[in-house]
Amino acid sequence: MKDLVREFTKGIFKENPTFVLALGLCPTLAVSVTVANGIGMGLAATFVLLGSSVIISLVRNFIPGKIRIPCFIVIIATFVTITELCLKAYSPVLNRALGIYVPLIVVNCIVLGRAEAFACKNSVLSSLLDGLGMGVGFTIALIMISGIREFLGSGQILGHTLIKGFEPVFVFGMPSGALLVIGLLLGLFNVLKNMKS
Amino acid sequence: MKDEFIVSGSPHIHKKNSISRIMWAVVISTVPAGIAGIIIFGLDALWVTLSAVIAAVLTELILQVLTKKKITVLDGSAVITGILLAFNLPSNVPLWLPVIGAVFSIAVGKQIFGGIGQNIFNPALVGRVFLMASWPKYMTTFVKPFNYDAVTSATPLAALKEGKVLEHISYLDLFLGNRGGCIGETCILALLIGAAFLLIKGYITWHIPAVYIFTTAAFTYIFGGAQLFSGDWLFHILSGGLVLGAFFMATDYVATPLTIRGQLIFGLGCGLLTAVIRIWGGYPEGVSYAILMMNGATPFIDRYTKNRVYGTK
């Protein structure tokens, strides 16, 4: 039981995909302009991670080792297509905001990384928790980054203005601001990790 | 005891120079340009400079206390960062702008990398570029010289970029600083006095500034005009922040190459980038970006211009 809990929680802090493994930085940089986009991207990636981890873990004994990557991609692409069609149907605004980065979840290194490093070697239940934990960790990271960027870059959180008369720091709405925020948060995570050990 | 035989490792030749001595000398060398800025743009220039310096010093002090590092605030390096940052700002900015810029310069440009001697970019320019990207509105509104009630005017380079005809600005006006611009960059005469002081004291060498200015001049002469070889090179030297950048910021000890050969390459790169940005780029002025980019290239320049160790191939 304890092990299973650990499979879930490791993705949130100890092996946080963004801040510790530094995976999936491309969508992180691109969509973290607003918190709404961040949450949307995080949830979409979580769903794909969850689905692909479970399915890959189920079929792990049937996949020949030499062609495992194409097999993973097919499974992942299935879930990404489901996500994309659902987004298009139920939330066209979010779909437009996330743009090309939804189909690109197929090649997101977090999803492929978990498939290769975890799901194809572990039981269904632990793969499920691993995928869910990683997804939650990714979502939290996105919310942190996009929260800082949206607040500083436009003075708003989720579209609500917080401080009147605040002059937005434009640079945080730009890609350079994303790199800056991610770099500083990565450093902060390392400081916290060093303090713990 | 005097003639006791001392056995010690190298270096054997000692000078009285120390970090704080050199940094305070640089501070002194910026005084003429600062005074010129105050004369040209009024007391606003003084308040902007003071707030940048105070913010820089306090940020350094607070961060060094928080991270339990040695307190080196009195070595003058934070003071010079504050001054150079303020020199790169227009005089009519709201006072929170230099404060935020200085905090960013010291915190992100310097202390995050480990403090003095560790920064890969010139901290003052990091602050300036941050402000430029964040509040372009304030950073590109300049007041007219000798007109203390904030009549805005474009810098000569901005006017050139927009294709306006340059009227009644003589080379002498540019040389003495009678033009719109940042606090510390306009009066070339005052900058040269400060630079001469540093050169005579031997705190900077001529290599980077000379190559930098010469390359910019040559490049703007060739490509800056309507036809080839017809550019107004003297105008390009005297306007913008070229002289300030070449003597005071491209000669930063930490973020520039160590060897003479490396410094020549560094100056050449700065000059090329500045001219390219001025002639074809989106911004009217490219000195700060050019120096920062070459700061980034410094580790590679250093790697390929290592001096041959005697006795090796």
Interface residues (C-beta under 8 A of the other chain):
Chain A: E167 V169 F170 V171 F172 M174 S176 L180 L184 G187
Chain B: V108 I112 F130 A133 S134 W135 P136
